[in-house]
Amino acid sequence: MPPSNVGLVSRALAVFAKDLRLELRSRYALNAILMFAITTLAVVSFSLGQSGLSPKLLAALFWVVIFFSAMSGLAQVFIREEESGTALALRLWADPDPVYIGKLAFNFSLLTTMTVVVTPIFFIFTDAPTRHVVEFLPILALGVIGLAGATTLVAAIISRASVKGALFAVLSFPILMPLLIALVAATEKVFAGGGLGQATAELQFLFAYAVVMITASLLLFKFVWGD
């Protein structure tokens, strides 16, 4: 591996490790995401009941919970830098590329932890067919990657705004709308028993969305971070 790539990877890992240590100390973002997701799932499932929900409603319910849970904590990866005054030091220490990759890895870790906890609870609280869990995993993985890739750049954009939380959701929603539509459609087909073969078009879109969002964010981040 060329030295430049070694430097990129090592600096990105250092950014990720720093954020992980801070999160393990405060657990603010993780607790916010998990508590919002679990509370929302419990309230909605008890309101709608556990039986008689169509595959489309189950799919929409799952991804709506994931989306709003992500909105409650993912922005902290950059807001914490601005509020603690460490953003300037980070700009001087590292180039934009390793900063973005490290922050992206941290947000991906947060979302992965949330989905590992929330997904089993979702299947327990609802009548979602458990026989399709294995086929649901690729959709879940692509959804997490797409969410992390699209929201990390938005989190950097709103980190200096005065109304950060509301602005984060407002700016993220139009960007994530195509992703959410594809996720709901693919999940509905799997829950209905169609299998991944019926969701080939949605899977291709999800993969392309993740690649395009991460690539575009990596190219644009230097302008956002250096402003």
PyMOL CGO cylinders between C-alpha atoms (Angstrom):
from pymol import cmd
from pymol.cgo import CYLINDER

trace = [
    CYLINDER, 0.00, 0.00, 0.00, 1.43, 3.43, -0.95, 0.3, 1, 1, 1, 1, 1, 1,
    CYLINDER, 1.43, 3.43, -0.95, 2.49, 5.69, 1.90, 0.3, 1, 1, 1, 1, 1, 1,
    CYLINDER, 2.49, 5.69, 1.90, -0.25, 8.21, 1.07, 0.3, 1, 1, 1, 1, 1, 1,
    CYLINDER, -0.25, 8.21, 1.07, -2.89, 5.52, 1.45, 0.3, 1, 1, 1, 1, 1, 1,
    CYLINDER, -2.89, 5.52, 1.45, -1.31, 4.35, 4.68, 0.3, 1, 1, 1, 1, 1, 1,
    CYLINDER, -1.31, 4.35, 4.68, -1.53, 7.91, 6.00, 0.3, 1, 1, 1, 1, 1, 1,
    CYLINDER, -1.53, 7.91, 6.00, -5.15, 8.21, 4.90, 0.3, 1, 1, 1, 1, 1, 1,
    CYLINDER, -5.15, 8.21, 4.90, -6.19, 4.96, 6.57, 0.3, 1, 1, 1, 1, 1, 1,
    CYLINDER, -6.19, 4.96, 6.57, -4.26, 5.61, 9.78, 0.3, 1, 1, 1, 1, 1, 1,
    CYLINDER, -4.26, 5.61, 9.78, -5.63, 9.15, 10.16, 0.3, 1, 1, 1, 1, 1, 1,
    CYLINDER, -5.63, 9.15, 10.16, -9.16, 8.01, 9.41, 0.3, 1, 1, 1, 1, 1, 1,
    CYLINDER, -9.16, 8.01, 9.41, -8.82, 5.28, 12.04, 0.3, 1, 1, 1, 1, 1, 1,
    CYLINDER, -8.82, 5.28, 12.04, -7.49, 7.86, 14.51, 0.3, 1, 1, 1, 1, 1, 1,
    CYLINDER, -7.49, 7.86, 14.51, -10.55, 10.09, 13.92, 0.3, 1, 1, 1, 1, 1, 1,
    CYLINDER, -10.55, 10.09, 13.92, -12.84, 7.08, 14.33, 0.3, 1, 1, 1, 1, 1, 1,
    CYLINDER, -12.84, 7.08, 14.33, -11.06, 5.97, 17.52, 0.3, 1, 1, 1, 1, 1, 1,
    CYLINDER, -11.06, 5.97, 17.52, -11.29, 9.49, 18.99, 0.3, 1, 1, 1, 1, 1, 1,
    CYLINDER, -11.29, 9.49, 18.99, -15.03, 9.69, 18.37, 0.3, 1, 1, 1, 1, 1, 1,
    CYLINDER, -15.03, 9.69, 18.37, -15.54, 6.18, 19.68, 0.3, 1, 1, 1, 1, 1, 1,
    CYLINDER, -15.54, 6.18, 19.68, -13.73, 6.98, 22.94, 0.3, 1, 1, 1, 1, 1, 1,
    CYLINDER, -13.73, 6.98, 22.94, -15.76, 10.16, 23.42, 0.3, 1, 1, 1, 1, 1, 1,
    CYLINDER, -15.76, 10.16, 23.42, -19.00, 8.30, 22.71, 0.3, 1, 1, 1, 1, 1, 1,
    CYLINDER, -19.00, 8.30, 22.71, -18.14, 5.52, 25.15, 0.3, 1, 1, 1, 1, 1, 1,
    CYLINDER, -18.14, 5.52, 25.15, -17.59, 8.16, 27.83, 0.3, 1, 1, 1, 1, 1, 1,
    CYLINDER, -17.59, 8.16, 27.83, -20.80, 10.11, 27.29, 0.3, 1, 1, 1, 1, 1, 1,
    CYLINDER, -20.80, 10.11, 27.29, -22.97, 7.62, 25.32, 0.3, 1, 1, 1, 1, 1, 1,
    CYLINDER, -22.97, 7.62, 25.32, -25.08, 10.62, 24.26, 0.3, 1, 1, 1, 1, 1, 1,
    CYLINDER, -25.08, 10.62, 24.26, -25.64, 9.74, 20.60, 0.3, 1, 1, 1, 1, 1, 1,
    CYLINDER, -25.64, 9.74, 20.60, -26.00, 6.01, 21.21, 0.3, 1, 1, 1, 1, 1, 1,
    CYLINDER, -26.00, 6.01, 21.21, -28.46, 6.45, 24.07, 0.3, 1, 1, 1, 1, 1, 1,
    CYLINDER, -28.46, 6.45, 24.07, -30.48, 9.01, 22.10, 0.3, 1, 1, 1, 1, 1, 1,
    CYLINDER, -30.48, 9.01, 22.10, -30.75, 6.73, 19.08, 0.3, 1, 1, 1, 1, 1, 1,
    CYLINDER, -30.75, 6.73, 19.08, -31.56, 3.57, 21.02, 0.3, 1, 1, 1, 1, 1, 1,
    CYLINDER, -31.56, 3.57, 21.02, -34.06, 5.18, 23.39, 0.3, 1, 1, 1, 1, 1, 1,
    CYLINDER, -34.06, 5.18, 23.39, -35.90, 6.92, 20.56, 0.3, 1, 1, 1, 1, 1, 1,
    CYLINDER, -35.90, 6.92, 20.56, -36.03, 3.75, 18.47, 0.3, 1, 1, 1, 1, 1, 1,
    CYLINDER, -36.03, 3.75, 18.47, -37.19, 1.46, 21.27, 0.3, 1, 1, 1, 1, 1, 1,
    CYLINDER, -37.19, 1.46, 21.27, -39.74, 3.94, 22.62, 0.3, 1, 1, 1, 1, 1, 1,
    CYLINDER, -39.74, 3.94, 22.62, -41.18, 4.61, 19.17, 0.3, 1, 1, 1, 1, 1, 1,
    CYLINDER, -41.18, 4.61, 19.17, -41.39, 0.91, 18.36, 0.3, 1, 1, 1, 1, 1, 1,
    CYLINDER, -41.39, 0.91, 18.36, -43.16, 0.16, 21.62, 0.3, 1, 1, 1, 1, 1, 1,
    CYLINDER, -43.16, 0.16, 21.62, -45.68, 2.99, 21.28, 0.3, 1, 1, 1, 1, 1, 1,
    CYLINDER, -45.68, 2.99, 21.28, -46.49, 2.29, 17.63, 0.3, 1, 1, 1, 1, 1, 1,
    CYLINDER, -46.49, 2.29, 17.63, -46.75, -1.47, 18.05, 0.3, 1, 1, 1, 1, 1, 1,
    CYLINDER, -46.75, -1.47, 18.05, -49.09, -1.18, 21.04, 0.3, 1, 1, 1, 1, 1, 1,
    CYLINDER, -49.09, -1.18, 21.04, -51.20, 1.39, 19.18, 0.3, 1, 1, 1, 1, 1, 1,
    CYLINDER, -51.20, 1.39, 19.18, -51.52, -0.62, 15.98, 0.3, 1, 1, 1, 1, 1, 1,
    CYLINDER, -51.52, -0.62, 15.98, -51.59, -4.06, 17.54, 0.3, 1, 1, 1, 1, 1, 1,
    CYLINDER, -51.59, -4.06, 17.54, -49.37, -7.03, 16.76, 0.3, 1, 1, 1, 1, 1, 1,
    CYLINDER, -49.37, -7.03, 16.76, -51.52, -8.80, 14.19, 0.3, 1, 1, 1, 1, 1, 1,
    CYLINDER, -51.52, -8.80, 14.19, -53.10, -7.95, 10.87, 0.3, 1, 1, 1, 1, 1, 1,
    CYLINDER, -53.10, -7.95, 10.87, -50.39, -5.56, 9.67, 0.3, 1, 1, 1, 1, 1, 1,
    CYLINDER, -50.39, -5.56, 9.67, -49.70, -5.82, 5.95, 0.3, 1, 1, 1, 1, 1, 1,
    CYLINDER, -49.70, -5.82, 5.95, -46.13, -6.33, 4.65, 0.3, 1, 1, 1, 1, 1, 1,
    CYLINDER, -46.13, -6.33, 4.65, -46.17, -2.79, 3.24, 0.3, 1, 1, 1, 1, 1, 1,
    CYLINDER, -46.17, -2.79, 3.24, -47.17, -1.29, 6.58, 0.3, 1, 1, 1, 1, 1, 1,
    CYLINDER, -47.17, -1.29, 6.58, -44.56, -3.36, 8.42, 0.3, 1, 1, 1, 1, 1, 1,
    CYLINDER, -44.56, -3.36, 8.42, -41.85, -2.27, 6.00, 0.3, 1, 1, 1, 1, 1, 1,
    CYLINDER, -41.85, -2.27, 6.00, -42.83, 1.40, 6.25, 0.3, 1, 1, 1, 1, 1, 1,
    CYLINDER, -42.83, 1.40, 6.25, -43.02, 1.22, 10.04, 0.3, 1, 1, 1, 1, 1, 1,
    CYLINDER, -43.02, 1.22, 10.04, -39.55, -0.30, 10.33, 0.3, 1, 1, 1, 1, 1, 1,
    CYLINDER, -39.55, -0.30, 10.33, -37.78, 2.23, 8.13, 0.3, 1, 1, 1, 1, 1, 1,
    CYLINDER, -37.78, 2.23, 8.13, -39.65, 5.22, 9.55, 0.3, 1, 1, 1, 1, 1, 1,
    CYLINDER, -39.65, 5.22, 9.55, -38.43, 4.20, 13.01, 0.3, 1, 1, 1, 1, 1, 1,
    CYLINDER, -38.43, 4.20, 13.01, -34.88, 3.75, 11.71, 0.3, 1, 1, 1, 1, 1, 1,
    CYLINDER, -34.88, 3.75, 11.71, -34.94, 7.12, 9.92, 0.3, 1, 1, 1, 1, 1, 1,
    CYLINDER, -34.94, 7.12, 9.92, -36.18, 9.19, 12.85, 0.3, 1, 1, 1, 1, 1, 1,
    CYLINDER, -36.18, 9.19, 12.85, -33.92, 7.35, 15.27, 0.3, 1, 1, 1, 1, 1, 1,
    CYLINDER, -33.92, 7.35, 15.27, -30.94, 8.16, 13.06, 0.3, 1, 1, 1, 1, 1, 1,
    CYLINDER, -30.94, 8.16, 13.06, -31.98, 11.82, 12.97, 0.3, 1, 1, 1, 1, 1, 1,
    CYLINDER, -31.98, 11.82, 12.97, -31.85, 11.96, 16.76, 0.3, 1, 1, 1, 1, 1, 1,
    CYLINDER, -31.85, 11.96, 16.76, -28.14, 11.16, 17.07, 0.3, 1, 1, 1, 1, 1, 1,
    CYLINDER, -28.14, 11.16, 17.07, -26.08, 11.06, 13.88, 0.3, 1, 1, 1, 1, 1, 1,
    CYLINDER, -26.08, 11.06, 13.88, -25.49, 14.82, 13.73, 0.3, 1, 1, 1, 1, 1, 1,
    CYLINDER, -25.49, 14.82, 13.73, -23.56, 14.69, 17.00, 0.3, 1, 1, 1, 1, 1, 1,
    CYLINDER, -23.56, 14.69, 17.00, -20.45, 13.48, 15.19, 0.3, 1, 1, 1, 1, 1, 1,
    CYLINDER, -20.45, 13.48, 15.19, -19.79, 17.05, 14.00, 0.3, 1, 1, 1, 1, 1, 1,
    CYLINDER, -19.79, 17.05, 14.00, -21.85, 19.07, 16.46, 0.3, 1, 1, 1, 1, 1, 1,
    CYLINDER, -21.85, 19.07, 16.46, -19.66, 17.76, 19.29, 0.3, 1, 1, 1, 1, 1, 1,
    CYLINDER, -19.66, 17.76, 19.29, -16.54, 19.06, 17.51, 0.3, 1, 1, 1, 1, 1, 1,
    CYLINDER, -16.54, 19.06, 17.51, -17.99, 22.55, 17.13, 0.3, 1, 1, 1, 1, 1, 1,
    CYLINDER, -17.99, 22.55, 17.13, -19.40, 22.78, 20.66, 0.3, 1, 1, 1, 1, 1, 1,
    CYLINDER, -19.40, 22.78, 20.66, -16.20, 21.54, 22.32, 0.3, 1, 1, 1, 1, 1, 1,
    CYLINDER, -16.20, 21.54, 22.32, -13.97, 23.76, 20.20, 0.3, 1, 1, 1, 1, 1, 1,
    CYLINDER, -13.97, 23.76, 20.20, -11.93, 20.90, 18.75, 0.3, 1, 1, 1, 1, 1, 1,
    CYLINDER, -11.93, 20.90, 18.75, -13.02, 21.41, 15.12, 0.3, 1, 1, 1, 1, 1, 1,
    CYLINDER, -13.02, 21.41, 15.12, -10.23, 23.90, 14.41, 0.3, 1, 1, 1, 1, 1, 1,
    CYLINDER, -10.23, 23.90, 14.41, -7.58, 21.58, 15.82, 0.3, 1, 1, 1, 1, 1, 1,
    CYLINDER, -7.58, 21.58, 15.82, -8.97, 18.73, 13.73, 0.3, 1, 1, 1, 1, 1, 1,
    CYLINDER, -8.97, 18.73, 13.73, -8.84, 20.90, 10.59, 0.3, 1, 1, 1, 1, 1, 1,
    CYLINDER, -8.84, 20.90, 10.59, -5.19, 21.69, 11.28, 0.3, 1, 1, 1, 1, 1, 1,
    CYLINDER, -5.19, 21.69, 11.28, -4.25, 18.10, 12.11, 0.3, 1, 1, 1, 1, 1, 1,
    CYLINDER, -4.25, 18.10, 12.11, -5.90, 16.16, 9.31, 0.3, 1, 1, 1, 1, 1, 1,
    CYLINDER, -5.90, 16.16, 9.31, -6.93, 16.59, 5.70, 0.3, 1, 1, 1, 1, 1, 1,
    CYLINDER, -6.93, 16.59, 5.70, -10.66, 16.51, 4.89, 0.3, 1, 1, 1, 1, 1, 1,
    CYLINDER, -10.66, 16.51, 4.89, -10.63, 12.98, 3.40, 0.3, 1, 1, 1, 1, 1, 1,
    CYLINDER, -10.63, 12.98, 3.40, -9.54, 11.09, 6.57, 0.3, 1, 1, 1, 1, 1, 1,
    CYLINDER, -9.54, 11.09, 6.57, -11.88, 13.23, 8.68, 0.3, 1, 1, 1, 1, 1, 1,
    CYLINDER, -11.88, 13.23, 8.68, -14.86, 12.32, 6.51, 0.3, 1, 1, 1, 1, 1, 1,
    CYLINDER, -14.86, 12.32, 6.51, -13.94, 8.63, 6.36, 0.3, 1, 1, 1, 1, 1, 1,
    CYLINDER, -13.94, 8.63, 6.36, -13.45, 8.48, 10.13, 0.3, 1, 1, 1, 1, 1, 1,
    CYLINDER, -13.45, 8.48, 10.13, -16.76, 10.25, 10.81, 0.3, 1, 1, 1, 1, 1, 1,
    CYLINDER, -16.76, 10.25, 10.81, -18.52, 8.03, 8.27, 0.3, 1, 1, 1, 1, 1, 1,
    CYLINDER, -18.52, 8.03, 8.27, -17.14, 4.92, 9.96, 0.3, 1, 1, 1, 1, 1, 1,
    CYLINDER, -17.14, 4.92, 9.96, -18.33, 6.20, 13.34, 0.3, 1, 1, 1, 1, 1, 1,
    CYLINDER, -18.33, 6.20, 13.34, -21.85, 6.94, 12.08, 0.3, 1, 1, 1, 1, 1, 1,
    CYLINDER, -21.85, 6.94, 12.08, -21.94, 3.54, 10.40, 0.3, 1, 1, 1, 1, 1, 1,
    CYLINDER, -21.94, 3.54, 10.40, -20.97, 1.93, 13.72, 0.3, 1, 1, 1, 1, 1, 1,
    CYLINDER, -20.97, 1.93, 13.72, -23.74, 3.82, 15.53, 0.3, 1, 1, 1, 1, 1, 1,
    CYLINDER, -23.74, 3.82, 15.53, -26.35, 2.78, 12.98, 0.3, 1, 1, 1, 1, 1, 1,
    CYLINDER, -26.35, 2.78, 12.98, -25.13, -0.82, 13.00, 0.3, 1, 1, 1, 1, 1, 1,
    CYLINDER, -25.13, -0.82, 13.00, -25.41, -0.97, 16.79, 0.3, 1, 1, 1, 1, 1, 1,
    CYLINDER, -25.41, -0.97, 16.79, -28.91, 0.49, 16.61, 0.3, 1, 1, 1, 1, 1, 1,
    CYLINDER, -28.91, 0.49, 16.61, -30.11, -1.97, 13.96, 0.3, 1, 1, 1, 1, 1, 1,
    CYLINDER, -30.11, -1.97, 13.96, -28.64, -4.93, 15.84, 0.3, 1, 1, 1, 1, 1, 1,
    CYLINDER, -28.64, -4.93, 15.84, -30.71, -3.93, 18.88, 0.3, 1, 1, 1, 1, 1, 1,
    CYLINDER, -30.71, -3.93, 18.88, -33.84, -2.61, 17.16, 0.3, 1, 1, 1, 1, 1, 1,
    CYLINDER, -33.84, -2.61, 17.16, -34.38, -5.29, 14.51, 0.3, 1, 1, 1, 1, 1, 1,
    CYLINDER, -34.38, -5.29, 14.51, -35.02, -8.19, 16.92, 0.3, 1, 1, 1, 1, 1, 1,
    CYLINDER, -35.02, -8.19, 16.92, -37.30, -5.94, 18.99, 0.3, 1, 1, 1, 1, 1, 1,
    CYLINDER, -37.30, -5.94, 18.99, -39.20, -5.02, 15.83, 0.3, 1, 1, 1, 1, 1, 1,
    CYLINDER, -39.20, -5.02, 15.83, -39.84, -8.68, 15.00, 0.3, 1, 1, 1, 1, 1, 1,
    CYLINDER, -39.84, -8.68, 15.00, -40.92, -9.32, 18.60, 0.3, 1, 1, 1, 1, 1, 1,
    CYLINDER, -40.92, -9.32, 18.60, -43.29, -6.34, 18.82, 0.3, 1, 1, 1, 1, 1, 1,
    CYLINDER, -43.29, -6.34, 18.82, -44.89, -6.93, 15.41, 0.3, 1, 1, 1, 1, 1, 1,
    CYLINDER, -44.89, -6.93, 15.41, -46.02, -9.91, 13.38, 0.3, 1, 1, 1, 1, 1, 1,
    CYLINDER, -46.02, -9.91, 13.38, -43.23, -9.51, 10.82, 0.3, 1, 1, 1, 1, 1, 1,
    CYLINDER, -43.23, -9.51, 10.82, -42.44, -12.93, 9.32, 0.3, 1, 1, 1, 1, 1, 1,
    CYLINDER, -42.44, -12.93, 9.32, -39.27, -14.24, 10.95, 0.3, 1, 1, 1, 1, 1, 1,
    CYLINDER, -39.27, -14.24, 10.95, -38.72, -16.82, 8.20, 0.3, 1, 1, 1, 1, 1, 1,
    CYLINDER, -38.72, -16.82, 8.20, -37.53, -14.01, 5.94, 0.3, 1, 1, 1, 1, 1, 1,
    CYLINDER, -37.53, -14.01, 5.94, -34.93, -12.56, 8.32, 0.3, 1, 1, 1, 1, 1, 1,
    CYLINDER, -34.93, -12.56, 8.32, -31.93, -13.88, 6.37, 0.3, 1, 1, 1, 1, 1, 1,
    CYLINDER, -31.93, -13.88, 6.37, -33.22, -12.38, 3.12, 0.3, 1, 1, 1, 1, 1, 1,
    CYLINDER, -33.22, -12.38, 3.12, -33.87, -9.11, 4.93, 0.3, 1, 1, 1, 1, 1, 1,
    CYLINDER, -33.87, -9.11, 4.93, -30.23, -8.74, 6.07, 0.3, 1, 1, 1, 1, 1, 1,
    CYLINDER, -30.23, -8.74, 6.07, -28.76, -7.53, 2.72, 0.3, 1, 1, 1, 1, 1, 1,
    CYLINDER, -28.76, -7.53, 2.72, -31.47, -4.87, 2.50, 0.3, 1, 1, 1, 1, 1, 1,
    CYLINDER, -31.47, -4.87, 2.50, -30.73, -3.83, 6.08, 0.3, 1, 1, 1, 1, 1, 1,
    CYLINDER, -30.73, -3.83, 6.08, -26.99, -3.61, 5.40, 0.3, 1, 1, 1, 1, 1, 1,
    CYLINDER, -26.99, -3.61, 5.40, -27.44, -1.49, 2.27, 0.3, 1, 1, 1, 1, 1, 1,
    CYLINDER, -27.44, -1.49, 2.27, -29.91, 0.72, 4.11, 0.3, 1, 1, 1, 1, 1, 1,
    CYLINDER, -29.91, 0.72, 4.11, -27.46, 1.37, 6.95, 0.3, 1, 1, 1, 1, 1, 1,
    CYLINDER, -27.46, 1.37, 6.95, -24.64, 2.17, 4.52, 0.3, 1, 1, 1, 1, 1, 1,
    CYLINDER, -24.64, 2.17, 4.52, -26.86, 4.52, 2.52, 0.3, 1, 1, 1, 1, 1, 1,
    CYLINDER, -26.86, 4.52, 2.52, -28.13, 6.31, 5.62, 0.3, 1, 1, 1, 1, 1, 1,
    CYLINDER, -28.13, 6.31, 5.62, -24.62, 6.80, 7.01, 0.3, 1, 1, 1, 1, 1, 1,
    CYLINDER, -24.62, 6.80, 7.01, -23.22, 7.93, 3.66, 0.3, 1, 1, 1, 1, 1, 1,
    CYLINDER, -23.22, 7.93, 3.66, -25.93, 10.50, 3.02, 0.3, 1, 1, 1, 1, 1, 1,
    CYLINDER, -25.93, 10.50, 3.02, -26.23, 11.96, 6.51, 0.3, 1, 1, 1, 1, 1, 1,
    CYLINDER, -26.23, 11.96, 6.51, -22.56, 12.37, 7.41, 0.3, 1, 1, 1, 1, 1, 1,
    CYLINDER, -22.56, 12.37, 7.41, -22.09, 15.25, 4.96, 0.3, 1, 1, 1, 1, 1, 1,
    CYLINDER, -22.09, 15.25, 4.96, -25.38, 16.86, 6.07, 0.3, 1, 1, 1, 1, 1, 1,
    CYLINDER, -25.38, 16.86, 6.07, -24.19, 16.64, 9.69, 0.3, 1, 1, 1, 1, 1, 1,
    CYLINDER, -24.19, 16.64, 9.69, -21.07, 18.59, 8.75, 0.3, 1, 1, 1, 1, 1, 1,
    CYLINDER, -21.07, 18.59, 8.75, -23.14, 21.24, 6.96, 0.3, 1, 1, 1, 1, 1, 1,
    CYLINDER, -23.14, 21.24, 6.96, -25.49, 21.92, 9.88, 0.3, 1, 1, 1, 1, 1, 1,
    CYLINDER, -25.49, 21.92, 9.88, -22.90, 21.66, 12.67, 0.3, 1, 1, 1, 1, 1, 1,
    CYLINDER, -22.90, 21.66, 12.67, -22.48, 25.45, 12.81, 0.3, 1, 1, 1, 1, 1, 1,
    CYLINDER, -22.48, 25.45, 12.81, -26.18, 26.28, 12.55, 0.3, 1, 1, 1, 1, 1, 1,
    CYLINDER, -26.18, 26.28, 12.55, -28.12, 27.57, 15.55, 0.3, 1, 1, 1, 1, 1, 1,
    CYLINDER, -28.12, 27.57, 15.55, -31.03, 25.11, 15.18, 0.3, 1, 1, 1, 1, 1, 1,
    CYLINDER, -31.03, 25.11, 15.18, -29.03, 21.97, 14.49, 0.3, 1, 1, 1, 1, 1, 1,
    CYLINDER, -29.03, 21.97, 14.49, -31.44, 19.15, 15.29, 0.3, 1, 1, 1, 1, 1, 1,
    CYLINDER, -31.44, 19.15, 15.29, -34.41, 20.40, 13.30, 0.3, 1, 1, 1, 1, 1, 1,
    CYLINDER, -34.41, 20.40, 13.30, -32.23, 21.50, 10.38, 0.3, 1, 1, 1, 1, 1, 1,
    CYLINDER, -32.23, 21.50, 10.38, -30.54, 18.11, 10.22, 0.3, 1, 1, 1, 1, 1, 1,
    CYLINDER, -30.54, 18.11, 10.22, -33.84, 16.30, 9.70, 0.3, 1, 1, 1, 1, 1, 1,
    CYLINDER, -33.84, 16.30, 9.70, -35.13, 18.91, 7.24, 0.3, 1, 1, 1, 1, 1, 1,
    CYLINDER, -35.13, 18.91, 7.24, -32.04, 18.75, 5.03, 0.3, 1, 1, 1, 1, 1, 1,
    CYLINDER, -32.04, 18.75, 5.03, -31.65, 14.98, 5.27, 0.3, 1, 1, 1, 1, 1, 1,
    CYLINDER, -31.65, 14.98, 5.27, -35.22, 14.06, 4.37, 0.3, 1, 1, 1, 1, 1, 1,
    CYLINDER, -35.22, 14.06, 4.37, -35.18, 15.11, 0.67, 0.3, 1, 1, 1, 1, 1, 1,
    CYLINDER, -35.18, 15.11, 0.67, -31.83, 13.37, 0.17, 0.3, 1, 1, 1, 1, 1, 1,
    CYLINDER, -31.83, 13.37, 0.17, -32.97, 10.20, 1.90, 0.3, 1, 1, 1, 1, 1, 1,
    CYLINDER, -32.97, 10.20, 1.90, -36.44, 10.07, 0.33, 0.3, 1, 1, 1, 1, 1, 1,
    CYLINDER, -36.44, 10.07, 0.33, -35.37, 7.93, -2.70, 0.3, 1, 1, 1, 1, 1, 1,
    CYLINDER, -35.37, 7.93, -2.70, -33.45, 5.63, -0.36, 0.3, 1, 1, 1, 1, 1, 1,
    CYLINDER, -33.45, 5.63, -0.36, -36.40, 5.19, 1.98, 0.3, 1, 1, 1, 1, 1, 1,
    CYLINDER, -36.40, 5.19, 1.98, -38.80, 4.49, -0.89, 0.3, 1, 1, 1, 1, 1, 1,
    CYLINDER, -38.80, 4.49, -0.89, -36.50, 1.78, -2.24, 0.3, 1, 1, 1, 1, 1, 1,
    CYLINDER, -36.50, 1.78, -2.24, -35.95, 0.30, 1.22, 0.3, 1, 1, 1, 1, 1, 1,
    CYLINDER, -35.95, 0.30, 1.22, -39.67, 0.11, 1.93, 0.3, 1, 1, 1, 1, 1, 1,
    CYLINDER, -39.67, 0.11, 1.93, -40.36, -1.46, -1.47, 0.3, 1, 1, 1, 1, 1, 1,
    CYLINDER, -40.36, -1.46, -1.47, -37.61, -4.07, -1.10, 0.3, 1, 1, 1, 1, 1, 1,
    CYLINDER, -37.61, -4.07, -1.10, -38.58, -4.88, 2.48, 0.3, 1, 1, 1, 1, 1, 1,
    CYLINDER, -38.58, -4.88, 2.48, -42.24, -5.24, 1.51, 0.3, 1, 1, 1, 1, 1, 1,
    CYLINDER, -42.24, -5.24, 1.51, -41.38, -7.78, -1.19, 0.3, 1, 1, 1, 1, 1, 1,
    CYLINDER, -41.38, -7.78, -1.19, -39.25, -9.82, 1.21, 0.3, 1, 1, 1, 1, 1, 1,
    CYLINDER, -39.25, -9.82, 1.21, -41.88, -9.74, 3.97, 0.3, 1, 1, 1, 1, 1, 1,
    CYLINDER, -41.88, -9.74, 3.97, -44.53, -10.79, 1.44, 0.3, 1, 1, 1, 1, 1, 1,
    CYLINDER, -44.53, -10.79, 1.44, -42.52, -13.91, 0.64, 0.3, 1, 1, 1, 1, 1, 1,
    CYLINDER, -42.52, -13.91, 0.64, -41.23, -12.83, -2.75, 0.3, 1, 1, 1, 1, 1, 1,
    CYLINDER, -41.23, -12.83, -2.75, -37.59, -13.21, -1.76, 0.3, 1, 1, 1, 1, 1, 1,
    CYLINDER, -37.59, -13.21, -1.76, -34.60, -11.18, -2.89, 0.3, 1, 1, 1, 1, 1, 1,
    CYLINDER, -34.60, -11.18, -2.89, -35.19, -12.24, -6.48, 0.3, 1, 1, 1, 1, 1, 1,
    CYLINDER, -35.19, -12.24, -6.48, -38.29, -10.06, -6.58, 0.3, 1, 1, 1, 1, 1, 1,
    CYLINDER, -38.29, -10.06, -6.58, -36.35, -7.09, -5.18, 0.3, 1, 1, 1, 1, 1, 1,
    CYLINDER, -36.35, -7.09, -5.18, -33.44, -7.13, -7.63, 0.3, 1, 1, 1, 1, 1, 1,
    CYLINDER, -33.44, -7.13, -7.63, -34.17, -3.65, -9.00, 0.3, 1, 1, 1, 1, 1, 1,
    CYLINDER, -34.17, -3.65, -9.00, -34.41, -2.17, -5.51, 0.3, 1, 1, 1, 1, 1, 1,
    CYLINDER, -34.41, -2.17, -5.51, -31.15, -3.86, -4.42, 0.3, 1, 1, 1, 1, 1, 1,
    CYLINDER, -31.15, -3.86, -4.42, -29.34, -2.47, -7.45, 0.3, 1, 1, 1, 1, 1, 1,
    CYLINDER, -29.34, -2.47, -7.45, -30.67, 1.00, -6.66, 0.3, 1, 1, 1, 1, 1, 1,
    CYLINDER, -30.67, 1.00, -6.66, -29.65, 0.72, -3.00, 0.3, 1, 1, 1, 1, 1, 1,
    CYLINDER, -29.65, 0.72, -3.00, -26.13, -0.31, -3.94, 0.3, 1, 1, 1, 1, 1, 1,
    CYLINDER, -26.13, -0.31, -3.94, -25.82, 2.48, -6.51, 0.3, 1, 1, 1, 1, 1, 1,
    CYLINDER, -25.82, 2.48, -6.51, -27.25, 5.02, -4.05, 0.3, 1, 1, 1, 1, 1, 1,
    CYLINDER, -27.25, 5.02, -4.05, -24.68, 4.12, -1.41, 0.3, 1, 1, 1, 1, 1, 1,
    CYLINDER, -24.68, 4.12, -1.41, -21.79, 4.32, -3.87, 0.3, 1, 1, 1, 1, 1, 1,
    CYLINDER, -21.79, 4.32, -3.87, -22.92, 7.64, -5.34, 0.3, 1, 1, 1, 1, 1, 1,
    CYLINDER, -22.92, 7.64, -5.34, -23.63, 9.25, -1.97, 0.3, 1, 1, 1, 1, 1, 1,
    CYLINDER, -23.63, 9.25, -1.97, -20.33, 8.24, -0.39, 0.3, 1, 1, 1, 1, 1, 1,
    CYLINDER, -20.33, 8.24, -0.39, -18.33, 9.26, -3.47, 0.3, 1, 1, 1, 1, 1, 1,
    CYLINDER, -18.33, 9.26, -3.47, -20.12, 12.60, -3.83, 0.3, 1, 1, 1, 1, 1, 1,
    CYLINDER, -20.12, 12.60, -3.83, -19.83, 13.33, -0.11, 0.3, 1, 1, 1, 1, 1, 1,
    CYLINDER, -19.83, 13.33, -0.11, -16.11, 12.54, -0.17, 0.3, 1, 1, 1, 1, 1, 1,
    CYLINDER, -16.11, 12.54, -0.17, -15.61, 14.97, -3.05, 0.3, 1, 1, 1, 1, 1, 1,
    CYLINDER, -15.61, 14.97, -3.05, -17.76, 17.73, -1.52, 0.3, 1, 1, 1, 1, 1, 1,
    CYLINDER, -17.76, 17.73, -1.52, -16.64, 17.39, 2.09, 0.3, 1, 1, 1, 1, 1, 1,
    CYLINDER, -16.64, 17.39, 2.09, -13.42, 19.36, 1.57, 0.3, 1, 1, 1, 1, 1, 1,
    CYLINDER, -13.42, 19.36, 1.57, -15.46, 22.44, 0.64, 0.3, 1, 1, 1, 1, 1, 1,
    CYLINDER, -15.46, 22.44, 0.64, -17.82, 22.03, 3.60, 0.3, 1, 1, 1, 1, 1, 1,
    CYLINDER, -17.82, 22.03, 3.60, -15.08, 21.27, 6.13, 0.3, 1, 1, 1, 1, 1, 1,
    CYLINDER, -15.08, 21.27, 6.13, -12.72, 23.99, 4.98, 0.3, 1, 1, 1, 1, 1, 1,
    CYLINDER, -12.72, 23.99, 4.98, -15.33, 26.78, 4.89, 0.3, 1, 1, 1, 1, 1, 1,
]
cmd.load_cgo(trace, "trace")
